[in-house]
Every structure is written in C-alpha cells, then in structure tokens.
Amino acid sequence: MLNKVKIIMELVKFEHTIFALPFAFAGALIAGHGSIAFTKILWILLAMVGARTAAMALNRVIDEKIDAENPRTKERALPKKIISKLAVWLLIFVSLAIFFLAAYNINISCFYLSPIAVLLLTFYSYTKRFTSLSHFYLGMTLAAAPVGGYMAVVPEFTLLQLTLAGCVMFWVAGFDIIYACQDIEFDKNNNLFSIPAVRGMAAALNISRILHFFTIAGFLFAGFLFAAEYPYYIAIAISACLLIYEHSLLKGGSLDKVDIAFFNVNGYVSIIIFAGILINYFV
C-alpha cells in the first residue's frame, strides 16, 4: 500500500502543489484582511489538492505516448506500466469529486465556476501540440489559485485579484520556459511547440527573465492595491533575489542545475510571498 501511494505521489508530482497552494491561501488572506475561518481553510485545501491531482493525472494520461518516447520521461509510471490507466482514471474521478464537493462547500459562486477551472486544467495538456504559448496557458491555470482563494472569502472580481493572477501567470510561464529547455530537441523532432524549441534556448531564457521582471513589478503593484506593510515588501525583495539567483544558475545556457532552478527556488518564492502576506496582517 505504501508503495502504491508513493507511485501515485510521483505520478502527480504532489510536491509541486507548493507552487499554487500558497497563492490560494494568499488570495483568501487578502480578501479576508488577514482572517479566514478554519473550515474555509480546510475546504480551500481540499479544492486545491483535488483540482491539481486531477489535472496532473489527466496530463499523464493525455501525454502517455509522448512521455513513452521522451528519454526524460519514459521511466514514468504510466509508460512503464507500473500503474494501470484504469487506476489513474479512478484517481482523476475521485479527485474531481473532492474538488466539486469542496467548491460547493466554499460558496455557490465557486461551485458554479468550478467546471470552468476543470476545463482550463484539462485543455492545458493539448496546448503544446499547436502553440508555443502553452507556458502562458499553464500560468493561467495556476493563476486561478489566488482568484479562487479570494472568491472563497469575497465572491467577486477585483483589480487586486486580477493583478495577483497576472503575477502568478508570468511567474509560472517564466519557470516553465526554463523547464522546457530540457526538451528542445525532442520537441523539435516531434512537432511539439515550446518557446525554447521555437525561439532557441538563449532567446527563451531572456523571455523568462522578462516575465519574472514583470512578476515582481506586479507584486509590488498588488502591495499598493491592498495597502501592504513592510513585511510584504521584504518578502517581494527576497523573492526578486531568488529569481535573480534562479537565472544565474542557468548562466551560459547550462542546464546542470535546472532542477534546483525550477523546483527549489520557485518553491521558496511561493512560500516566502505567502509568509510576507501572512505576517503583513500581524503588523
């Protein structure tokens, strides 16, 4: 049983939840001016885990043949037949049921919008087949985290909410471009689209740097919109330094430290920004 759980956790890259989950809670914190009911925290957590698990499992099913041919991904559970496709579909349906149940218990607005979130998550897996803007589409799906978190507390759309969504979209697109640099040759040979495959690594990394510049600028503007105190701006400054460090790891186009740049650094960014927002409300 523990081995099966380990396989499932690896299948859906559960640790990557760290990218979106802090921003869902950040959106809720800002909407509630630092206060969120404990039951709402639990439902937001369930909604995020359910949605993300379903999305990653769907991505694995849709990309099974591509993953089997890619040297970097051919050892994944589905291509290696370590787990059955039926089991993955069962995981998808259970995860979606948890997501819809959580959305219903958050509020009726979140429940009505939940099918749109599922469509966004599902369609992402197909975008690489026809557009190099797939990085931005992935960013848009994760940008739903602060929007959903905010609406869980205040069910309306605001400029602040959309600004946070834009920040997350640029941030995710920027680091997904870095991640895609690993598959440049495979993507070219298999008619798959990514900015590194279409524009080349040097241009792709420059685009990633520009996106992360706008990420920090956007977070500064968001701080202005919700009248943030100094802990928030300290968190943004630290995050800016981390993003600079991330790009320094790729200096000269070397991908030796791409895992550190992609996962470790960006995991810290999401946690630090959330911590800055949380501490902001204790000042």
Disulfide bonds with the S-S distance in Angstrom:
none
